[in-house]
């Protein structure tokens, strides 16, 4: 019963966070950012973690630890990475998710539960970081005007770019 309440709280936090995040991004106005895929990726990733938590309520007991642990680990890492914007509620949802994973492991102790939970957590974090690497690297220049900067990167140094009237240029370093 406690696990169901924690899952419901985590899902409610995620839903509210996604709604608030999208509202804040839309209310900022101005031209869209050059990395146009980051906001949809974050909103989609959060929604996917909520789906994992909801599904964990209806799957067999043996699958619950992995689904809940995957969601919890992904949410905790996303919460740390987004600490200055939506991080606090995401961290809270991650904590509730990991608590439910612990409850699920305690209900069905054994190596399989622990190993599947660890594996799911690793996969969730790899998907998150890989998604960020892709979205940060996918630059779309506005059709008019000039912009530029350096992309963020999970794997080392970002890419410096310039946009001139819709044309993307990546300067080469001699």
LINCOR-V434924 format. One record per helix or strand. SS is the DSSP state (helix for helix, strand for strand). FROM is the first residue (numbers start at 1). TO is the last residue. If there is no record, write none. Layout:
((SS/FROM/TO) (SS/FROM/TO))
This chain:
((helix/2/27) (helix/37/55) (helix/61/81) (helix/87/107) (helix/111/137) (strand/146/150) (strand/160/164) (strand/167/169))
